[in-house]
Amino acid sequence: MNIKFGEYSIREWAPPDEAALVKYADNRRVWINLDDIFPHPYTAADARAWIEASAWKPVTNFAIAAAEEAIGGIGLKLQKDIYRRSAEVGYWLGEPFWGRGIATAALKSIVPVAFKEFDLVRLYANVFEYNSRSARVLEKNGFRLEGRLVKNITKDGKVIDSLLYALTRDDL
């Protein structure tokens, strides 16, 4: 997959992305907004393992890239069993790229592809209560707030709420 949006693209991760992945992922301000499966500190070994795992089929995790390097990631967690037509969407950007509309444009670019390629009827995202920027990215893309999950997350020793956003195929 290679989706162009402006001067950026969404593409598969590749071994040459390892250095950029470490450069942007090894940042506490990035980590504080992500699931704990995203390590901190973020090492070259973590980057190598991520790039290898991202090649598993079906490919559901992608790099957000500028012309010269990967600057973040976007992906889907396909659900199973009775939830099989739903997927959780997640994304992150290196801190130097925050506030430029890149995450909003990346999400806008991948949503129709996700619905088409994976025969989904629902995309959803859980946002940490303090991450208003991520909530805004979702809202700009038509995701609706479905609810607040009280004391749903433990991150960095704190118990916090999460906000559940969703978009259905019918919303497009």
N, C-alpha and C positions, 0 to 999 in steps of 0.2 A: 504494500500500500504506500502510495505517495500522494498526499493531498497538499496542494499549494494554497496558501492564503497570504496575500500580500507578499512581503519579502521572506516569509517563514514557510515551513512545511511540517507536516506530520508524516513521519516515515518510520520504518523498522529500525530498531537499535542495531548497531554494528560494532565490532571490536574497536575500530578507531575512535568510538565515542567514549572510551574508558576515561581518558584524562579530563574531558569536559564534564563528564558525569561526576567525577570526584570533585572537580573545581566548584561546581554549583550545588551539589547535593550535600557536601560537607559543610553545612551551615545550620547552626541551631535555629535560626529564624525560619528556615524552611522546615526543618524537622518538627518544630513545635506544632505545626498544623497538619501533620500526617500521622497515619497509623504507626504503631511501634515496629511493624515489620520493616519500616524504612529506618535503617540504623543511624546512630549518631555516636561517635564520629563515623563518617562515611569514608571507607578506605578503597584502595585499588582492588583489593580482593572482593569487596562488596560490589563494586562496579562490574567486575569480570563475571561474577556469579549472576548478577541481574541481567546482563547482556546475554549470557548463555541461556538463562531461563526464559527470557523474552522471545526466544526463537521457537519455543515449543508451539506446536500446532493445536488449536488455531491460535494465530498471533493476535493477542488482545492488548498488548502493552507497546506503546510507541514513543519515539522521541519527538519532542517539539524542537525544531532545529532552525537556526539561522543558516545562511549560506555556508559559513565556515565551521560551525560546530553545533552540537546538541546543547540546548539551553534549558530543558525541562522535560517533563513527561506527561503523557495522557494515556489512560487505559480503561479497560472494562473488566469487571469481575462478573463473568457469566454465572448465573444462578442455576440451580439444579432442581430436579424433581418437579413439584407443583409450581415452583418459581422459575422454571426454565425459560420463560419468555421475558424475563427481567434481567437487568444487569446494573450493577453499581458502577458509576463513572467516577473517576478520580483524576486529578491533574496537579501539577506543581511546576513552578518556574524558578530558575535561579534568581536570587534577589536583585541583581542589576537590571532585570527585565520586568520587575513589578511596576504596575501603574501605567503600562503602555497599551493596554487592551489586547495583549497577545493571548492571554488565557481565554478571554471572551471569544476571540476570533477562532482559536483552536477548538473550543467546545462547539461553536457554531458549525465548524467544518466537519467535525467527526459525528455529530448527532445523526444526520441523515444516512451516513455510511453505516453506523451501528445498527440502525433500524433495518436497513436493507440487507447487509451482509450476514447478520445474525438472527434474522427473523424475530426481532424483539417487539414487544408491545409497550414496554415500560423501561425507562432509565431513571435511576434515582441516585442521590448523593447525600451523605451525612456530613454536615459541616459543624465544626467545633463552634460553640456559642460565641466565642470571641473573634472568630474569623469573618468579620463583616465583608471583607473584600471578596472572599470566595462565595459567600451568599449572593453578593451583587453579580458576580460572573454568571451564576445560575439564573438569577432573576432576569438578567439581560437576554438570556437564551430561552426564556419562556417557561423555565422550571417554576413550579408553584410550591410554596411552603405548605407541607401537609401536617407538620406538627413538631412539637418540641419533646424530645425524649429526655426526661428529667434524670440527672445524675447517671447518664448513660455511658460516659467516657471517663477513664482514668488516664491522664496524661501528665507526665512530669510531676507525679506525686499529688496532683489535684484531681478532684472529682468534679466533672462539669457536665452541662447539658449538651446535647447535639440537636441540630435542626435538620429535619428530613425534608428534602426537596425532591420533586419528581416531575417527569415529563412523559406523556404517553404518545404513542404514534398518532392518535386522534388529535393531539394538540398541535401537530405540525400544519 
